[in-house]
Amino acid sequence: MTTIRSYSDELKFLERIDSHCWRIKKGFVPNMKVEGRFYVNGHLEKLMFDELKQACTYQNKGGFLPGVKQIGNVAALPGIVGCSIGLPDIHSGYGFAIGNMAAFDMDDPQAVVSPGGVGFDINCGVRLLRTNLQMKDVIPVKEQLAQAMFDHIPVGVGSKGIIPMGARDLEEALEMGMDWSLREGYAWAEDKEHCEEYGRMLQADPSKVSARAKKRGLPQLGTLGAGNHYAEIQVVDEIYDMHAAKKMGIDRLGQVCLMIHCGSRGLGHQTATDALVQMEKAMKRDKIEVNDRQLACARIHSKEGQDYLKSMAAAANYAWVNRSSMTFLCRQAFAKQFNTTPDDLDMHVIYDVSHNIAKVEEHISFIEYQLDVKYSSMVVLKRIANLELNNVMNILSGIVWRSAKSSTCWMENRRGYSFTEKDPLVPFLLITHSFLSTTRVYFL
């Protein structure tokens, strides 16, 4: 039985490394294989520790575990390498904390993959489009444009799309990703070039996606859903690197952009649910023990582990098709309102970045005291964490954190945003739910 420690005793396992980084020592939770790290500024640090203090006060009864505990629990998973990382602003989630990421060595036969490290909305992501419109062009027709967006893009829980799709189309979309959208005329050829993984995970296997998941996803293509998802018209407010901004075509203050934030809808949720059921059985069979049942997992090379990675990739492809469909619908809405074509409006995709995903990545590590390197295949689980674009740009709906030692950044939804330019946690695309919101363009 886990011993409930006092708040002061818990703090003994947490050590400040520098002004924005904390170490979680082994022993903070049982069976930690590696240490934990999390990154915060003063504002987020208070939220993080308040979360832990409240859990100690109520002895972890009810609700989620505090984020710092979840980082520790992930550090106890078999096969984890390096550290369990918490990016700003880390807080409680399902299994993994929101903003938690970890890598698992595929050469380790004990290494696992956990759906909790990806989340239920598989390949939830953010897409940014530019236009050649200025704010002065949009303000006089903002009500009409907003209505056109609503007319084209269904929203809300259980909403049904207007993109025609049959069972065969769905199978092809799950396998082909954005290649399906391109073939059907819902995407421009260059859209793929500005999308993570080129909008298609090649290991996708639609046969690993359950009939129930497909049934849920079939009518939902081109829909936004609910929660923190949005299709939002934004305005460039500030440019820090004009050279980079010109390369991406967002180089004028007051320039109108469009951001889409959504994922794989009911299909992704059901895929994750199905995998958790199978992994609980695999854990009993293989005698895998975890600190939190929400971290249900399976060996990477087991049937359950491989089936999950293949079905997750198919759901990720669906999410890219979904965002591509909404991109098509947004282009149509703008074209209708301004009586022109999307091409004439320069509605090109700047980038599409995923933040709920698992990928097999090759990582290089230098062997100590030897002029040699080791190439390792890792399954990297990213829960609301974004790929950084070659130290140039990151597309986030909230806050960006970057380090020379990491290629992953954090996507946060307005939980904390009172930062200064001197702070490593820089507001990147700080947005609100207003019709015309601010897009701050930072190139780090």
Number of C-alpha atoms within 10 A of each C-alpha: 3 7 7 13 13 13 15 10 11 17 15 11 14 17 13 12 12 9 10 17 16 18 18 26 17 18 14 22 21 14 17 21 21 20 21 28 25 26 22 22 16 12 13 21 19 12 17 21 16 13 19 20 18 13 21 18 13 9 13 14 10 8 9 17 22 23 27 24 23 29 32 31 26 32 28 24 28 24 22 26 17 15 21 27 25 30 27 27 31 27 25 21 21 21 26 33 30 30 29 32 27 25 25 24 23 21 13 16 13 19 22 24 32 27 31 25 30 29 28 23 25 33 30 26 30 24 25 24 24 24 21 16 17 16 18 11 14 17 12 10 13 16 12 13 20 16 14 18 22 14 12 19 25 20 20 12 13 16 18 20 22 16 17 10 15 10 11 8 14 21 19 17 25 29 27 25 29 31 22 23 23 18 12 10 12 19 21 18 14 12 20 23 15 18 19 17 14 16 28 26 23 14 14 24 21 22 14 18 27 15 14 14 20 21 15 17 22 20 20 24 27 28 28 29 23 14 9 11 18 16 24 21 27 27 25 22 16 15 18 13 14 15 11 16 17 11 9 15 16 23 19 18 16 19 21 26 27 24 24 23 22 28 32 31 30 25 30 30 19 25 27 25 15 18 25 23 12 18 23 18 15 20 16 11 10 12 9 17 16 18 19 14 13 17 24 27 31 31 24 25 17 16 13 21 21 17 20 29 25 22 26 31 30 33 38 32 30 33 32 35 29 27 30 29 24 27 28 22 22 23 23 17 23 20 17 14 17 14 9 12 14 19 12 10 16 15 23 23 24 20 21 27 26 30 27 27 26 27 16 15 13 11 11 10 10 11 10 8 6 7 7 9 11 10 10 15 18 23 22 21 26 30 34 27 30 25 19 20 15 9 13 11 19 28 29 28 24 23 25 29 25 18 12 6 6 11 14 20 26 31 31 22 18 15 12 15 18 11 15 10 8 7 12 16 22 20 24 23 24 21 22 16 11 10 15 19 20 20 28 20 25 21 17 16
